[in-house]
Amino acid sequence: MFRRRRYEEPPGLQEFIQQTAHLMDPTSPELSRRVQEALADTAPAGPAAHASEDFLPPALRAPDSRELAGEMMEFPWPLEIDGTIRTCPVCGVDRDWLVLCVGPDIWLRCRSAHETREPALSSAWFHRICGPVEDLHGSKEDGIAKTGFDGTFSGIVFPS
């Protein structure tokens, strides 16, 4: 089973980084005390819920990430790695990729269904830039077909 993600930069990320640069030192005892107070204030007043009590019934739960074969996301822009723009070795297209993360490996797939392994990228890179999960697909082929990277749109580059 594959999850489909989309790239999304959090809104106001740079502003947040600038504002939080002046916060307390994470090792300070004052910060630890405030965190403990906040945790004590949010503790449930009633009996603790059992770990087996889940909010959703089993039929509605999304599979655990360990149960998935991999993840995919569309990347419509040119992909620059180590100062060079990646192009498809077969058709030469330089944008509109489907990035597949299968275990530690990253694979790039163009609209013409050419797939190449990209050793310069890692799963850490993938998880750093991917957005929220949009869809779950039963198989890699199903996800590729639903996103249009199965060769149906061969030779077409969609504008971003």
C-alpha positions as CSV (number, residue, x, y, z in Angstrom):
1,M,0.0,0.0,0.0
2,F,1.3,3.5,-0.9
3,R,0.5,6.8,0.6
4,R,0.4,9.9,-1.6
5,R,1.7,13.1,-0.2
6,R,2.1,16.6,-1.7
7,Y,4.8,19.1,-1.1
8,E,3.8,21.9,1.2
9,E,5.9,24.5,3.0
10,P,4.4,25.5,6.3
11,P,2.9,29.0,6.1
12,G,5.0,31.6,7.9
13,L,7.9,29.2,8.5
14,Q,10.6,31.9,8.2
15,E,8.7,34.3,10.5
16,F,8.2,31.5,13.0
17,I,12.0,30.7,13.0
18,Q,12.8,34.4,13.5
19,Q,10.4,34.7,16.4
20,T,11.4,31.5,18.2
21,A,15.1,32.3,18.0
22,H,14.8,34.3,21.2
23,L,13.1,31.7,23.3
24,M,14.5,30.2,26.5
25,D,17.4,27.8,26.4
26,P,15.9,24.3,26.2
27,T,18.1,23.1,29.1
28,S,17.0,25.8,31.5
29,P,15.3,24.6,34.8
30,E,12.7,27.4,34.3
31,L,11.5,25.9,31.0
32,S,11.4,22.4,32.6
33,R,9.2,23.7,35.4
34,R,6.8,25.4,33.0
35,V,6.5,22.3,30.9
36,Q,5.7,20.2,34.1
37,E,3.1,22.7,35.2
38,A,1.5,22.6,31.7
39,L,1.4,18.8,31.7
40,A,-0.1,18.8,35.2
41,D,-2.9,21.2,34.0
42,T,-3.8,19.0,31.0
43,A,-3.9,15.7,32.9
44,P,-7.3,14.1,32.7
45,A,-9.4,14.4,35.8
46,G,-11.3,11.1,35.4
47,P,-10.0,7.6,35.2
48,A,-7.3,7.1,32.6
49,A,-8.4,5.6,29.2
50,H,-7.1,2.2,28.5
51,A,-4.6,1.8,25.6
52,S,-6.9,-0.6,23.8
53,E,-9.7,2.0,23.6
54,D,-9.3,3.7,20.2
55,F,-11.3,6.5,18.8
56,L,-11.9,5.0,15.4
57,P,-13.1,1.4,14.6
58,P,-10.6,-0.8,12.9
59,A,-12.3,-0.5,9.5
60,L,-11.7,3.3,9.5
61,R,-8.1,3.4,10.7
62,A,-5.3,4.2,8.2
63,P,-2.6,1.6,8.1
64,D,0.5,2.1,10.1
65,S,3.5,3.3,8.2
66,R,5.2,-0.1,8.8
67,E,2.4,-1.7,6.9
68,L,2.9,0.4,3.8
69,A,5.2,-0.6,0.9
70,G,6.2,3.1,0.4
71,E,5.1,6.6,-0.2
72,M,4.9,8.9,-3.2
73,M,4.5,12.6,-3.9
74,E,4.2,14.7,-7.0
75,F,7.0,17.2,-7.5
76,P,6.1,19.6,-10.4
77,W,9.2,21.8,-10.3
78,P,12.7,21.1,-11.6
79,L,14.6,19.0,-9.1
80,E,18.1,20.4,-8.3
81,I,20.5,18.0,-6.5
82,D,24.1,19.1,-5.8
83,G,23.8,22.1,-8.1
84,T,22.5,20.2,-11.1
85,I,19.0,19.9,-12.4
86,R,17.9,16.2,-12.7
87,T,16.6,15.1,-16.1
88,C,15.1,11.8,-17.2
89,P,17.9,9.7,-18.8
90,V,15.5,8.4,-21.4
91,C,13.3,11.4,-22.5
92,G,15.2,14.3,-21.0
93,V,12.3,15.9,-19.1
94,D,13.5,18.1,-16.2
95,R,10.3,18.7,-14.2
96,D,7.0,17.2,-13.2
97,W,8.3,14.2,-11.2
98,L,6.6,11.5,-9.1
99,V,9.0,10.9,-6.3
100,L,8.7,7.4,-4.8
101,C,10.1,6.6,-1.3
102,V,10.5,2.8,-0.9
103,G,12.4,2.0,2.3
104,P,15.6,4.0,2.2
105,D,15.6,4.4,-1.6
106,I,14.2,7.3,-3.7
107,W,13.0,6.7,-7.2
108,L,12.1,9.5,-9.7
109,R,9.4,8.8,-12.3
110,C,8.5,11.0,-15.2
111,R,5.1,11.2,-17.0
112,S,6.4,8.9,-19.7
113,A,6.7,6.1,-17.1
114,H,10.6,6.1,-17.0
115,E,11.7,5.3,-13.5
116,T,15.3,5.8,-12.2
117,R,16.8,5.4,-8.7
118,E,18.3,8.6,-7.3
119,P,21.2,7.7,-5.0
120,A,21.8,11.3,-4.0
121,L,18.4,11.5,-2.2
122,S,17.3,9.7,1.0
123,S,14.1,9.0,2.8
124,A,15.1,11.7,5.3
125,W,15.0,14.2,2.4
126,F,11.6,12.9,1.3
127,H,10.1,13.2,4.7
128,R,11.5,16.7,5.2
129,I,9.8,18.1,2.1
130,C,6.6,16.0,1.8
131,G,3.3,17.4,2.9
132,P,0.3,15.7,4.5
133,V,-1.1,12.4,3.3
134,E,-3.8,12.9,0.7
135,D,-4.6,9.4,-0.5
136,L,-3.9,5.8,0.2
137,H,-3.4,3.4,-2.7
138,G,-3.7,-0.4,-2.7
139,S,-0.5,-0.8,-4.7
140,K,2.3,1.1,-6.3
141,E,0.8,0.6,-9.7
142,D,-2.6,1.8,-8.6
143,G,-1.1,5.0,-7.2
144,I,1.0,5.6,-10.3
145,A,-2.1,5.2,-12.5
146,K,-4.2,7.5,-10.4
147,T,-1.6,10.3,-10.4
148,G,-1.1,10.0,-14.2
149,F,2.5,8.8,-14.2
150,D,1.7,5.5,-15.9
151,G,2.6,6.7,-19.4
152,T,-0.9,8.0,-20.3
153,F,0.4,11.6,-20.4
154,S,3.7,10.6,-22.1
155,G,5.6,13.7,-23.3
156,I,3.3,16.2,-21.5
157,V,4.6,18.5,-18.8
158,F,1.8,20.1,-16.7
159,P,2.4,23.7,-15.6
160,S,2.7,24.1,-11.8
